Amino acid sequence: MDSSLNLYYVQLAIRSLRRNPFLTALMVLAIGLGIGASMTTYAAFRAVGSDPIPWKSHQLYMPQFDAWGPTGRSADGEPPDAWDYDDAMNVLKLHAAKHQSPISPIGFSVIPEDASQKPSAVEGHAVGSEFFGMVDAPFRDGTGWSAADDETRAPVVVIGAKLNEKLFGKASGVGKTINLGGEAFRIVGVLKDWNPQPRYFDLANTDGFGDPEDVFVPFNWVIDKQLRSHGNNNCNEASPPGWDGWLHSTCVWMSVLVELPAAADVDTFRRAVDGYAADQQTSGRLKWAPNNRLRDVPQWLEHMHVVPDEVRVLMLIAFSFLAVCLVNVVGLMLAKFLKRAPEIGVRRALGASKLEIYKQFLIEAAVVGLAGGVLGLLLTLIGQRGVLDLFDVQSDQLKHIDISVVAITLGVSLIVTVLAGFYPTVRAASVRPAWQLKSN
């Protein structure tokens, strides 16, 4: 009985909205514009600032080491975001973390076996064997390499799903050989479609966004082959000539990722790094007291300003615009509902309760909210495309609207519109039947 009555109110709402299409269009447009603007900025904020590994983000840490001293620090006293090779290797040799990995961008040319085909460029990272377990990288086939492969500088590689499909189709590339830059690599693992964004483990060398990784190779192999990083290379002074001169200079170009599951592990690692820095100060190499940092993934994203300030400002403006739109909708609904005072008076005189009046008009507000939400979805899709171009980010989340954004958009639209319709409904339900009957 109650469900059929609610359906009847929906039919009444649609008829009422059709009787005044111009006013209805204004309300739907106001809601759609407000929802579209606010949800576009929310989607942008979520895409560039969401936690890329929420189940583990408070266990993964990005340390910083002050190898440059006061002259190389930022205005707020922060040390460099990247590491030089010697300090990174010396700290990793302490084994103060449960798991750890050096990280550096790398690129190759894939040379096909068929000489008639052209080589193609691939990008990826040089990492340690513990990297895959730390970041919970999902494997389609095979697995990562072993610690022994790290030690022996074995030419092994983990490739991404897209590269595997390009080279081997639906078959697995595990156990096969791939030519990277003239070197034969044995494929030990094939990842699933995995592209965490922001790419938290190498924000020092990337903006956090981009296409999925093509290859992962052993960091020690890259060093052994004297291949320089494809990322940033910042030096506070000119490095000596040659490979060894650059490698053992104070130029910072690589990242370090460590896994510290418990608070005690965090304290242990922090003390180890500070102790190493103190030893370097005692030896005379460093002339300043330890000034290191240790941040988990959310703190690291905040420190690296992954979310542009422009997005925060736009989100504030967009939600303020939504509030202005709702104020206008309140006015339009108030005028529309009070214009129907005679109808309300007759219904009340025939025995309708205030609760029934509330149901009728709040359902009408919900119908407006649903229509505005659909329009807001279309505007959100257009807006997300604009955000990609405006901020020059390559986020998969902004290239389409997923089911969660659809649900949130429609839900927010319904809720805010019903709330906006509450005051006009209260005024409409307060109409006195006797006055309306006398006036008619």
FIDREN-213640 format. One record per residue (C-alpha): residue number from 1; residue in one letter; chain; x, y, z. Coordinates in pm, whole numbers, plus 50000, padded with zeros to 5 digits. Each point is the difference from the previous one (the first is absolute). Layout:
<atoms>
<NUM,'A','A',<X,Y,Z>>
...
</atoms>
This chain:
<atoms>
<1,'M','A',<50000,50000,50000>>
<2,'D','A',<50273,50244,50105>>
<3,'S','A',<50221,49919,49700>>
<4,'S','A',<49710,50050,49761>>
<5,'L','A',<49923,50333,50167>>
<6,'N','A',<50363,50110,49960>>
<7,'L','A',<49988,49900,49634>>
<8,'Y','A',<49684,50211,49967>>
<9,'Y','A',<50189,50297,50148>>
<10,'V','A',<50277,49947,49746>>
<11,'Q','A',<49741,50014,49722>>
<12,'L','A',<49855,50316,50154>>
<13,'A','A',<50348,50152,50017>>
<14,'I','A',<50066,49930,49632>>
<15,'R','A',<49663,50151,49901>>
<16,'S','A',<50064,50305,50214>>
<17,'L','A',<50346,50053,49851>>
<18,'R','A',<49860,49962,49647>>
<19,'R','A',<49739,50268,50065>>
<20,'N','A',<50273,50260,50042>>
<21,'P','A',<50289,49887,49781>>
<22,'F','A',<50187,50332,50017>>
<23,'L','A',<50014,50003,50381>>
<24,'T','A',<50086,49630,50003>>
<25,'A','A',<50281,50057,49752>>
<26,'L','A',<50142,50279,50216>>
<27,'M','A',<50006,49776,50309>>
<28,'V','A',<50153,49705,49817>>
<29,'L','A',<50258,50225,49835>>
<30,'A','A',<50095,50162,50331>>
<31,'I','A',<50044,49659,50168>>
<32,'G','A',<50181,49855,49699>>
<33,'L','A',<50247,50288,49978>>
<34,'G','A',<50072,49995,50373>>
<35,'I','A',<50038,49623,50014>>
<36,'G','A',<50206,49991,49681>>
<37,'A','A',<50244,50263,50126>>
<38,'S','A',<50037,49853,50348>>
<39,'M','A',<50030,49639,49887>>
<40,'T','A',<50253,50088,49731>>
<41,'T','A',<50230,50159,50255>>
<42,'Y','A',<49934,49717,50247>>
<43,'A','A',<50090,49741,49734>>
<44,'A','A',<50318,50193,49920>>
<45,'F','A',<50090,50022,50369>>
<46,'R','A',<49935,49629,50050>>
<47,'A','A',<50196,49901,49689>>
<48,'V','A',<50314,50198,50083>>
<49,'G','A',<49988,49978,50378>>
<50,'S','A',<49842,49666,50085>>
<51,'D','A',<50194,49737,50191>>
<52,'P','A',<50143,49765,49732>>
<53,'I','A',<50055,49712,50246>>
<54,'P','A',<49764,50066,50296>>
<55,'W','A',<50035,49654,50155>>
<56,'K','A',<50375,50048,50044>>
<57,'S','A',<50075,50369,49962>>
<58,'H','A',<50087,50048,50368>>
<59,'Q','A',<50259,49723,49982>>
<60,'L','A',<50192,50131,49696>>
<61,'Y','A',<50239,50288,50053>>
<62,'M','A',<50208,50230,49783>>
<63,'P','A',<50309,50116,50192>>
<64,'Q','A',<50200,50313,49923>>
<65,'F','A',<50367,50054,50079>>
<66,'D','A',<50165,50338,50038>>
<67,'A','A',<50314,49957,49790>>
<68,'W','A',<50024,50368,49903>>
<69,'G','A',<49976,50188,50327>>
<70,'P','A',<49857,50348,50064>>
<71,'T','A',<50090,50136,49657>>
<72,'G','A',<49804,49726,49825>>
<73,'R','A',<49688,50004,50213>>
<74,'S','A',<49670,50152,49900>>
<75,'A','A',<49866,50313,50166>>
<76,'D','A',<49823,49792,50266>>
<77,'G','A',<50315,49801,50082>>
<78,'E','A',<49908,49689,49799>>
<79,'P','A',<50283,49777,49869>>
<80,'P','A',<50002,49885,49636>>
<81,'D','A',<49712,49777,49888>>
<82,'A','A',<50237,49756,49829>>
<83,'W','A',<50315,49814,50108>>
<84,'D','A',<50355,49982,49872>>
<85,'Y','A',<50131,49652,49929>>
<86,'D','A',<50257,49960,50279>>
<87,'D','A',<49772,50108,50283>>
<88,'A','A',<49711,49789,49870>>
<89,'M','A',<50214,49688,49973>>
<90,'N','A',<50160,50053,50342>>
<91,'V','A',<49662,50041,50169>>
<92,'L','A',<49853,49698,49819>>
<93,'K','A',<50298,49791,50115>>
<94,'L','A',<49894,50066,50359>>
<95,'H','A',<49689,49783,49937>>
<96,'A','A',<49809,50207,50254>>
<97,'A','A',<49666,49947,49821>>
<98,'K','A',<49793,49685,49966>>
<99,'H','A',<50008,50042,49622>>
<100,'Q','A',<50171,50261,49785>>
<101,'S','A',<50075,50091,49642>>
<102,'P','A',<50193,50257,49800>>
<103,'I','A',<49798,50153,49717>>
<104,'S','A',<50101,50184,49684>>
<105,'P','A',<49825,50065,49665>>
<106,'I','A',<50145,49816,49705>>
<107,'G','A',<49923,49965,49632>>
<108,'F','A',<50094,49762,49720>>
<109,'S','A',<49937,49923,49638>>
<110,'V','A',<49834,49665,49940>>
<111,'I','A',<50183,49846,49705>>
<112,'P','A',<49781,49743,49821>>
<113,'E','A',<50144,49671,49875>>
<114,'D','A',<49872,50081,49654>>
<115,'A','A',<50256,50245,49859>>
<116,'S','A',<49736,50144,49767>>
<117,'Q','A',<49804,50136,50298>>
<118,'K','A',<50089,50328,50167>>
<119,'P','A',<50109,50021,50365>>
<120,'S','A',<49753,50157,50244>>
<121,'A','A',<50067,50201,50313>>
<122,'V','A',<49889,49876,50344>>
<123,'E','A',<50015,50167,50339>>
<124,'G','A',<50021,49857,50348>>
<125,'H','A',<50203,49990,50319>>
<126,'A','A',<50314,49842,50133>>
<127,'V','A',<49912,49852,50341>>
<128,'G','A',<50106,49742,50256>>
<129,'S','A',<49850,49652,50032>>
<130,'E','A',<49794,50099,50307>>
<131,'F','A',<49819,50277,49813>>
<132,'F','A',<49715,49785,49863>>
<133,'G','A',<49902,49860,50337>>
<134,'M','A',<50007,50342,50163>>
<135,'V','A',<49764,50161,49748>>
<136,'D','A',<49781,49688,49964>>
<137,'A','A',<50057,49995,49624>>
<138,'P','A',<49748,49753,49848>>
<139,'F','A',<50153,49733,49778>>
<140,'R','A',<49812,49839,49715>>
<141,'D','A',<50276,49745,49945>>
<142,'G','A',<50326,49923,50173>>
<143,'T','A',<50142,50215,50277>>
<144,'G','A',<50278,50246,50075>>
<145,'W','A',<50368,49908,50005>>
<146,'S','A',<50190,49881,50306>>
<147,'A','A',<50251,50166,50232>>
<148,'A','A',<50262,49777,49840>>
<149,'D','A',<49917,50156,49663>>
<150,'D','A',<50067,50340,50156>>
<151,'E','A',<50339,49886,50126>>
<152,'T','A',<50107,49838,49674>>
<153,'R','A',<49871,50287,49783>>
<154,'A','A',<49789,49751,49808>>
<155,'P','A',<49840,50128,49675>>
<156,'V','A',<49640,49928,50100>>
<157,'V','A',<49692,50212,49944>>
<158,'V','A',<49638,50034,50107>>
<159,'I','A',<49781,50140,49723>>
<160,'G','A',<49659,50165,49999>>
<161,'A','A',<49680,49851,49860>>
<162,'K','A',<49992,50229,49696>>
<163,'L','A',<50357,49922,49897>>
<164,'N','A',<49935,49628,50043>>
<165,'E','A',<49693,50023,49776>>
<166,'K','A',<50193,50198,49741>>
<167,'L','A',<50286,49747,49987>>
<168,'F','A',<49828,49668,50069>>
<169,'G','A',<49627,50056,49958>>
<170,'K','A',<49794,49804,50251>>
<171,'A','A',<50288,49763,50076>>
<172,'S','A',<50219,50055,50304>>
<173,'G','A',<50347,50142,49950>>
<174,'V','A',<50138,49835,50315>>
<175,'G','A',<50315,49802,49919>>
<176,'K','A',<50045,50171,49666>>
<177,'T','A',<50270,50246,49901>>
<178,'I','A',<49963,50366,49915>>
<179,'N','A',<50268,50225,49849>>
<180,'L','A',<50022,50330,50185>>
<181,'G','A',<50254,50242,49858>>
<182,'G','A',<50210,49717,49859>>
<183,'E','A',<49996,49793,50323>>
<184,'A','A',<49813,49671,50026>>
<185,'F','A',<49769,49987,50304>>
<186,'R','A',<49815,49697,50133>>
<187,'I','A',<49639,50081,50085>>
<188,'V','A',<49920,49874,50352>>
<189,'G','A',<49662,50164,50053>>
<190,'V','A',<49710,50168,49823>>
<191,'L','A',<49792,50252,50192>>
<192,'K','A',<49627,50046,49974>>
<193,'D','A',<49861,50340,49897>>
<194,'W','A',<50168,50189,50285>>
<195,'N','A',<50044,50374,50001>>
<196,'P','A',<49983,50155,50349>>
<197,'Q','A',<49934,50371,49980>>
<198,'P','A',<50140,50216,50137>>
<199,'R','A',<50320,49798,49947>>
<200,'Y','A',<50106,50051,50360>>
<201,'F','A',<50324,49800,49985>>
<202,'D','A',<50178,50242,49766>>
<203,'L','A',<49854,50347,50036>>
<204,'A','A',<50353,50139,50013>>
<205,'N','A',<50037,49913,49631>>
<206,'T','A',<49643,50009,49868>>
<207,'D','A',<49687,50209,50048>>
<208,'G','A',<49823,49689,50125>>
<209,'F','A',<49791,49933,49691>>
<210,'G','A',<50051,49821,49674>>
<211,'D','A',<49952,49679,49808>>
<212,'P','A',<50060,49659,50162>>
<213,'E','A',<50360,49888,50042>>
<214,'D','A',<50142,49790,49716>>
<215,'V','A',<50301,49846,50174>>
<216,'F','A',<50164,49953,50338>>
<217,'V','A',<50365,49896,50007>>
<218,'P','A',<50251,49939,50284>>
<219,'F','A',<50150,50324,50130>>
<220,'N','A',<50343,49837,50046>>
<221,'W','A',<50002,49885,49638>>
<222,'V','A',<49938,50358,49884>>
<223,'I','A',<50287,50128,50215>>
<224,'D','A',<50228,49721,49878>>
<225,'K','A',<49924,50097,49639>>
<226,'Q','A',<50057,50370,50077>>
<227,'L','A',<49657,50109,49882>>
<228,'R','A',<49897,50341,50129>>
<229,'S','A',<49659,50075,50139>>
<230,'H','A',<49726,50121,49766>>
<231,'G','A',<49874,50229,50276>>
<232,'N','A',<50123,50320,50160>>
<233,'N','A',<50364,50056,50083>>
<234,'N','A',<50062,50287,50242>>
<235,'C','A',<50346,50099,50112>>
<236,'N','A',<50104,50260,50258>>
<237,'E','A',<50346,50006,49847>>
<238,'A','A',<50160,49877,49680>>
<239,'S','A',<50061,49625,50005>>
<240,'P','A',<50342,49859,49909>>
<241,'P','A',<50030,49874,49641>>
<242,'G','A',<49908,49649,49896>>
<243,'W','A',<49759,49740,50128>>
<244,'D','A',<50171,49940,50334>>
<245,'G','A',<50031,50372,50059>>
<246,'W','A',<49628,50055,49949>>
<247,'L','A',<49894,49684,50185>>
<248,'H','A',<50195,50091,50313>>
<249,'S','A',<49918,50370,49990>>
<250,'T','A',<49738,50178,50209>>
<251,'C','A',<49762,50020,49702>>
<252,'V','A',<49657,49875,50108>>
<253,'W','A',<49799,49794,49751>>
<254,'M','A',<49851,49690,50163>>
<255,'S','A',<49729,49913,50255>>
<256,'V','A',<49989,49758,50290>>
<257,'L','A',<49686,49815,50111>>
<258,'V','A',<49985,49815,50333>>
<259,'E','A',<49733,49792,50173>>
<260,'L','A',<49959,50065,50372>>
<261,'P','A',<49694,49812,50132>>
<262,'A','A',<50008,50119,50364>>
<263,'A','A',<50081,50319,50190>>
<264,'A','A',<50306,49828,50149>>
<265,'D','A',<50126,49928,49647>>
<266,'V','A',<49960,50367,49910>>
<267,'D','A',<50204,50105,50304>>
<268,'T','A',<50268,49741,49924>>
<269,'F','A',<50040,50115,49641>>
<270,'R','A',<50002,50367,50095>>
<271,'R','A',<50271,49941,50258>>
<272,'A','A',<50204,49801,49748>>
<273,'V','A',<49991,50278,49738>>
<274,'D','A',<50072,50271,50256>>
<275,'G','A',<50282,49786,50140>>
<276,'Y','A',<50152,49965,49654>>
<277,'A','A',<49976,50376,49950>>
<278,'A','A',<50163,50059,50338>>
<279,'D','A',<50285,49766,49904>>
<280,'Q','A',<50048,50196,49677>>
<281,'Q','A',<50012,50320,50204>>
<282,'T','A',<50256,49851,50239>>
<283,'S','A',<50217,49887,49708>>
<284,'G','A',<50000,50356,49869>>
<285,'R','A',<49817,49929,49676>>
<286,'L','A',<49682,50178,50114>>
<287,'K','A',<50033,50332,50180>>
<288,'W','A',<49649,50013,50143>>
<289,'A','A',<49781,49813,50244>>
<290,'P','A',<49762,49731,49867>>
<291,'N','A',<49699,50155,49828>>
<292,'N','A',<49814,49706,49853>>
<293,'R','A',<49631,49927,49938>>
<294,'L','A',<49782,49689,49996>>
<295,'R','A',<49646,50017,49858>>
<296,'D','A',<49737,49736,49926>>
<297,'V','A',<49813,50004,49668>>
<298,'P','A',<49723,50252,50093>>
<299,'Q','A',<50255,50231,50160>>
<300,'W','A',<50228,49964,49698>>
<301,'L','A',<49717,50090,49760>>
<302,'E','A',<49927,50309,50210>>
<303,'H','A',<50367,50097,50017>>
<304,'M','A',<50046,49965,49625>>
<305,'H','A',<49689,50214,49931>>
<306,'V','A',<49847,49734,49779>>
<307,'V','A',<49668,50181,50026>>
<308,'P','A',<50052,50338,49825>>
<309,'D','A',<49892,50304,50200>>
<310,'E','A',<49786,50096,49703>>
<311,'V','A',<49789,49686,50050>>
<312,'R','A',<49939,50087,50366>>
<313,'V','A',<49898,50355,49909>>
<314,'L','A',<49776,49879,49718>>
<315,'M','A',<49832,49750,50233>>
<316,'L','A',<49924,50275,50251>>
<317,'I','A',<49861,50223,49724>>
<318,'A','A',<49796,49714,49851>>
<319,'F','A',<49834,49904,50326>>
<320,'S','A',<49929,50367,50070>>
<321,'F','A',<49839,50017,49657>>
<322,'L','A',<49791,49694,50090>>
<323,'A','A',<49881,50180,50313>>
<324,'V','A',<49897,50301,49792>>
<325,'C','A',<49814,49771,49759>>
<326,'L','A',<49816,49838,50291>>
<327,'V','A',<49893,50339,50135>>
<328,'N','A',<49850,50077,49660>>
<329,'V','A',<49828,49662,49991>>
<330,'V','A',<49851,50067,50344>>
<331,'G','A',<49851,50325,49868>>
<332,'L','A',<49863,49836,49686>>
<333,'M','A',<49847,49711,50196>>
<334,'L','A',<49851,50236,50256>>
<335,'A','A',<49828,50200,49726>>
<336,'K','A',<49881,49682,49826>>
<337,'F','A',<49869,49829,50313>>
<338,'L','A',<49823,50304,50148>>
<339,'K','A',<49833,50064,49665>>
<340,'R','A',<49824,49669,50058>>
<341,'A','A',<49856,50112,50334>>
<342,'P','A',<49638,49957,49883>>
<343,'E','A',<50073,49640,49899>>
<344,'I','A',<50162,49936,50337>>
<345,'G','A',<49702,50156,50183>>
<346,'V','A',<49757,49773,49821>>
<347,'R','A',<50210,49691,50075>>
<348,'R','A',<50025,50092,50367>>
<349,'A','A',<49624,50061,50016>>
<350,'L','A',<49941,49656,49852>>
<351,'G','A',<50202,49841,50279>>
<352,'A','A',<50360,49996,49876>>
<353,'S','A',<50249,50030,50286>>
<354,'K','A',<50305,50222,50008>>
<355,'L','A',<50211,49685,49961>>
<356,'E','A',<49836,49929,49665>>
<357,'I','A',<50071,50356,49886>>
<358,'Y','A',<50362,49955,50106>>
<359,'K','A',<50025,49676,49801>>
<360,'Q','A',<49847,50152,49688>>
<361,'F','A',<50224,50305,49980>>
<362,'L','A',<50322,49834,50119>>
<363,'I','A',<49951,49730,49736>>
<364,'E','A',<49955,50278,49745>>
<365,'A','A',<50326,50154,50122>>
<366,'A','A',<50167,49659,49968>>
<367,'V','A',<49883,49970,49638>>
<368,'V','A',<50158,50339,49929>>
<369,'G','A',<50317,49885,50177>>
<370,'L','A',<50017,49681,49794>>
<371,'A','A',<49961,50191,49674>>
<372,'G','A',<50261,50252,50116>>
<373,'G','A',<50231,49713,50097>>
<374,'V','A',<49980,49849,49651>>
<375,'L','A',<50086,50337,49849>>
<376,'G','A',<50277,50037,50259>>
<377,'L','A',<50146,49664,49892>>
<378,'L','A',<50025,50114,49639>>
<379,'L','A',<50163,50327,50108>>
<380,'T','A',<50237,49810,50231>>
<381,'L','A',<50119,49782,49711>>
<382,'I','A',<50066,50310,49789>>
<383,'G','A',<50165,50173,50296>>
<384,'Q','A',<50234,49708,50070>>
<385,'R','A',<50128,50014,49644>>
<386,'G','A',<50065,50369,50050>>
<387,'V','A',<50192,49936,50322>>
<388,'L','A',<50231,49757,49815>>
<389,'D','A',<50092,50276,49755>>
<390,'L','A',<50006,50284,50254>>
<391,'F','A',<50240,49836,50247>>
<392,'D','A',<50179,49777,49747>>
<393,'V','A',<49960,49679,50201>>
<394,'Q','A',<49956,49649,49863>>
<395,'S','A',<49759,49847,50248>>
<396,'D','A',<49795,49696,49900>>
<397,'Q','A',<49738,50101,50257>>
<398,'L','A',<49930,50323,49811>>
<399,'K','A',<49961,49835,49660>>
<400,'H','A',<49665,49848,50090>>
<401,'I','A',<49731,50006,50267>>
<402,'D','A',<50005,49685,50209>>
<403,'I','A',<49705,49858,50189>>
<404,'S','A',<50105,50162,50328>>
<405,'V','A',<49994,50348,49845>>
<406,'V','A',<49657,49926,49849>>
<407,'A','A',<49866,49890,50338>>
<408,'I','A',<50153,50295,50186>>
<409,'T','A',<49879,50253,49743>>
<410,'L','A',<49641,49876,49997>>
<411,'G','A',<50000,49955,50376>>
<412,'V','A',<50131,50350,50068>>
<413,'S','A',<49756,50148,49749>>
<414,'L','A',<49702,49826,50162>>
<415,'I','A',<50105,50087,50355>>
<416,'V','A',<50077,50368,49942>>
<417,'T','A',<49686,50053,49792>>
<418,'V','A',<49775,49836,50258>>
<419,'L','A',<50166,50213,50267>>
<420,'A','A',<49949,50307,49783>>
<421,'G','A',<49632,49905,49963>>
<422,'F','A',<49945,49950,50372>>
<423,'Y','A',<49935,50366,50087>>
<424,'P','A',<49758,50059,49707>>
<425,'T','A',<49823,49675,50100>>
<426,'V','A',<49964,50115,50360>>
<427,'R','A',<49848,50326,49880>>
<428,'A','A',<49765,49815,49764>>
<429,'A','A',<49889,49753,50269>>
<430,'S','A',<49923,50293,50233>>
<431,'V','A',<49725,50132,49771>>
<432,'R','A',<49671,50029,50194>>
<433,'P','A',<49716,49826,49813>>
<434,'A','A',<49730,50236,50130>>
<435,'W','A',<50173,50311,49865>>
<436,'Q','A',<50048,49843,49657>>
<437,'L','A',<49639,49880,49981>>
<438,'K','A',<49870,50344,50098>>
<439,'S','A',<50221,50174,49745>>
<440,'N','A',<49863,49771,49731>>
</atoms>
